Amino acid sequence: MRQVDMTRLDLLKGTVTKVCDYVAEEVPLKIVLNDVYVFVIWCSPAQFKELAIGYLFAEEILTDVDEIESVTSNEAENVCFVQFKSGINLEKRLENRQQRARIVPLIKNSASAYQHDDKIVTVNSDFTVKAQTVFDAICQIDKQAEGFKKTGGLHSSGLFKADGYMVAFSEDVGRHNTVDKVIGKGLLSKIDFAQCFLIITGRVPGDMIYKAAKAGLPIVASVTAVLNSGISSAQKAKITLAGFVREKHLNIYTYPERIELL
């Protein structure tokens, strides 16, 4: 975040004051693969390694963290270097990614709200969590979200165990980035995603469910709204999707049996 000067107008008091304020910061992160291929993602200037790994995993460029020889980042230069082990056909994976990116969302005779629903991973899990644990997880995120408290301009995500233990947390200007960051952290720490649930502070569209399904997360919950594409994707992926988790209430849109009342 950055501190800036601003002028505040108060119509109720009829005053004009000069004050200092904090604003969220975003930078162009350059992700360099094998010193050849480059991606650029606009993000908050933190957790570059986690974001790079989570993004590459979601894009199916990386299939397993063990494929990586090294990952280093330079926060001053906003760059992250990812070196794959020899034998990985990176060019072919990037070619496949480009072909997927050219898919037109409005496919004839398709009822899917999200364009990649036909390729979404199915999550088969008997994982369950208490509803109170989900509410407690929201409270933990609120306590951790110092950037949001100061700027009001950041989203957050967190990964939690069934007992409510937080294993990963992130803040970012982009809500998709926060999911990539916590999944990236989980991959680097070799966390068992099948035994975790994901909390998000932003809206949940289908592509966010796609990221969760790719990791094998059985439950996704948000403090705010879910979109129709999110519900459609969660239904196909067999992911429990909950929204408006606040004030001891939550709406469960798919597979409610994983969140237990008592």
C-alpha atoms as one frame of an Amber mdcrd trajectory, in Angstrom:
protein
   0.000   0.000   0.000   1.055   3.609  -0.460   0.502   6.735   1.580  -0.881
   9.669  -0.391  -2.081  13.202   0.267  -5.702  14.021  -0.417  -8.376  16.654
   0.068 -11.491  15.579   1.964 -14.785  17.434   1.489 -17.397  16.961   4.226
 -20.800  18.232   3.092 -22.387  17.633   6.507 -19.804  19.729   8.336 -19.093
  22.078   5.449 -15.348  21.543   5.774 -12.393  21.019   3.451  -9.322  19.369
   4.989  -5.945  18.138   3.779  -5.239  14.634   5.093  -3.038  11.598   4.481
  -4.605   8.366   3.241  -3.506   4.852   2.286  -4.329   3.366  -1.120  -3.878
  -0.156  -2.439  -0.939  -0.607  -4.779  -0.736  -2.741  -7.909   2.309  -3.616
  -9.966   2.953  -5.598 -13.172   4.482  -8.901 -12.047   6.617 -10.469 -14.754
   6.633 -14.288 -14.535   9.583 -15.679 -16.513   9.594 -19.385 -17.400  12.939
 -21.015 -18.193  14.354 -17.562 -18.990  12.318 -17.568 -22.230   8.548 -17.330
 -21.795   7.000 -14.358 -20.022   3.598 -13.668 -18.470   2.563 -10.366 -16.903
  -0.034 -10.206 -14.125  -1.162  -7.028 -12.386  -1.207  -7.709  -8.661  -0.367
  -6.433  -5.192   3.410  -6.399  -4.546   3.568  -9.438  -2.246   3.707 -13.257
  -2.412   5.090 -13.296  -5.950   6.238 -16.919  -5.753   2.865 -18.141  -4.514
   1.005 -16.191  -7.198   3.249 -17.496  -9.968   2.903 -21.132  -8.885  -0.860
 -20.894  -8.340  -1.401 -19.171 -11.689   0.716 -21.649 -13.650  -1.101 -24.531
 -11.948  -4.538 -23.107 -12.766  -3.486 -22.580 -16.378  -2.269 -26.210 -16.598
   1.237 -25.089 -17.459   2.354 -26.667 -14.191   0.859 -30.037 -13.245   2.870
 -30.765 -10.100   5.134 -28.657  -7.921   7.812 -31.361  -8.220   8.256 -30.328
 -11.865   9.944 -27.139 -10.685  13.715 -26.919 -10.445  13.667 -23.513  -8.759
  11.497 -20.468  -8.149  12.949 -17.106  -7.174  11.508 -13.628  -6.996  12.823
 -10.087  -6.940  10.301  -7.818  -5.244  12.250  -4.675  -6.145  12.053  -5.524
  -9.847   8.567  -7.122  -9.755   9.764 -10.321 -11.375   9.513 -14.025 -10.576
  11.706 -16.648 -12.263  10.394 -20.204 -12.550  12.756 -22.867 -13.816  11.253
 -26.206 -14.852  13.177 -29.464 -14.639  14.620 -30.877 -17.843  12.270 -33.136
 -19.761   9.206 -30.907 -19.297   7.796 -29.934 -22.698   6.920 -26.389 -21.755
   6.422 -25.255 -25.344   3.726 -27.883 -25.884   1.890 -26.906 -22.701   1.924
 -23.262 -23.684   0.617 -24.192 -27.119  -2.277 -26.120 -25.543  -3.041 -23.142
 -23.297  -3.256 -20.804 -26.294  -5.686 -23.165 -28.008  -7.924 -23.218 -24.914
  -7.795 -19.427 -24.708  -9.303 -19.183 -28.201 -12.479 -21.058 -27.205 -15.543
 -18.869 -27.712 -17.686 -18.749 -24.535 -21.015 -18.841 -26.387 -20.953 -22.378
 -27.740 -23.948 -23.601 -29.718 -26.188 -26.057 -27.834 -24.279 -25.479 -24.585
 -26.170 -24.593 -21.406 -22.982 -23.990 -19.397 -22.581 -20.567 -17.806 -18.778
 -20.919 -17.835 -16.882 -21.777 -21.003 -14.624 -24.455 -19.446 -17.331 -26.393
 -17.559 -16.861 -29.333 -19.919 -13.245 -29.685 -18.713 -13.723 -28.979 -15.022
 -12.265 -31.478 -12.547 -14.702 -33.445 -10.367 -13.954 -33.277  -6.639 -14.902
 -36.519  -4.912 -14.516 -35.924  -1.193 -16.278 -36.882   2.048 -14.750 -33.851
   3.779 -17.124 -31.994   6.115 -16.834 -28.916   8.297 -18.944 -27.348  11.043
 -20.806 -24.185  10.084 -19.362 -22.435  13.141 -15.853 -23.238  11.900 -16.649
 -21.469   8.622 -17.801 -18.371  10.522 -14.678 -18.490  12.689 -12.551 -18.672
   9.536 -14.180 -15.462   8.287 -13.228 -13.805  11.572  -9.626 -14.935  11.149
  -9.510 -13.414   7.677 -10.946 -10.149   9.016  -8.165  -9.994  11.608  -5.453
 -10.747   9.041  -6.684  -8.297   6.409  -4.640  -5.284   7.521  -4.326  -3.970
   3.977  -8.085  -3.886   3.513  -8.572  -2.111   6.847  -6.234   0.676   5.760
  -7.193   0.995   2.086 -10.578  -0.653   1.497  -9.126  -1.754  -1.835  -8.005
  -5.351  -1.334  -9.603  -8.801  -1.519  -8.605 -11.724   0.697  -8.615 -15.515
   0.549  -7.714 -18.167   3.080  -7.224 -21.933   3.218  -8.384 -23.710   6.360
  -8.349 -27.180   7.876 -11.519 -28.798   9.267 -10.574 -27.642  12.760 -10.315
 -24.027  11.573  -6.533 -23.832  11.412  -5.448 -21.353   8.735  -2.788 -22.819
   6.441  -2.614 -19.982   3.890  -3.746 -16.354   3.610  -3.424 -13.681   0.946
  -4.513 -10.147   0.139  -4.480  -8.687  -3.356  -6.120  -6.069  -5.546  -7.482
  -8.943  -7.671  -9.779 -11.540  -6.118  -8.567 -14.187  -8.588  -5.009 -13.421
  -7.561  -5.831 -14.151  -3.921  -7.031 -17.634  -4.873  -3.928 -18.279  -6.982
  -1.756 -17.145  -4.076  -3.267 -19.427  -1.432  -3.308 -22.391  -3.825   0.291
 -21.602  -4.751   1.192 -21.525  -1.068  -0.571 -24.852  -0.603   1.305 -26.420
  -3.506   4.680 -25.209  -2.266   3.856 -26.515   1.240   2.388 -29.745  -0.200
  -0.894 -29.278   1.636  -3.643 -31.869   1.163  -6.306 -29.691  -0.480  -8.907
 -32.456  -0.108  -8.837 -31.768   3.646  -9.224 -27.987   3.371 -11.868 -25.393
   2.583 -11.441 -22.058   0.820 -12.768 -18.708   2.049 -13.026 -15.785  -0.400
 -14.088 -12.194   0.280 -15.092 -11.434  -3.320 -17.777 -12.635  -5.724 -17.449
 -16.228  -6.949 -17.681 -16.776 -10.728 -17.127 -20.024 -12.612 -13.446 -19.463
 -13.282 -12.765 -19.210  -9.553 -14.500 -22.551  -9.004 -12.356 -23.924 -11.828
  -9.231 -22.988  -9.856 -10.608 -24.625  -6.699 -11.581 -27.798  -8.550  -8.153
 -28.043 -10.170  -6.625 -28.085  -6.682  -9.243 -30.532  -5.361 -10.842 -28.196
  -2.809 -14.256 -29.579  -1.752 -15.723 -26.393  -0.211 -15.672 -22.760  -1.337
 -17.376 -20.052   0.741 -17.620 -16.302   0.240 -18.675 -13.441   2.471 -20.453
 -11.935  -0.529 -22.391 -13.094  -3.599 -21.880 -16.036  -5.915 -22.605 -15.807
  -9.638 -24.692 -18.160 -11.749 -21.519 -19.362 -13.471 -20.078 -20.185 -10.057
 -23.118 -22.292  -9.170 -23.064 -24.066 -12.529 -19.362 -24.897 -12.231 -19.670
 -25.971  -8.588 -22.528 -28.306  -9.501 -20.443 -29.959 -12.204 -17.302 -30.118
 -10.069 -19.200 -31.473  -7.030 -17.936 -28.581  -4.935 -19.926 -27.195  -2.020
 -20.476 -23.501  -2.725 -21.705 -21.067  -0.063 -22.273 -17.322  -0.222 -23.191
 -14.424   2.054 -21.425 -16.045   5.019 -22.091 -13.383   7.626 -23.946 -12.717
  10.863 -24.490 -16.415  11.629 -26.209 -17.030   8.286 -24.965 -18.570   5.058
 -26.536 -19.637   1.781 -25.412 -23.011   0.418 -26.042 -23.416  -3.318 -24.549
 -26.834  -4.038 -23.834 -30.013  -2.040 -24.958 -28.661   1.358 -24.188 -31.920
   3.181 -20.526 -30.941   3.584 -21.348 -28.029   5.921 -22.851 -29.305   9.159
 -25.138 -27.193  11.337 -23.885 -28.647  14.636
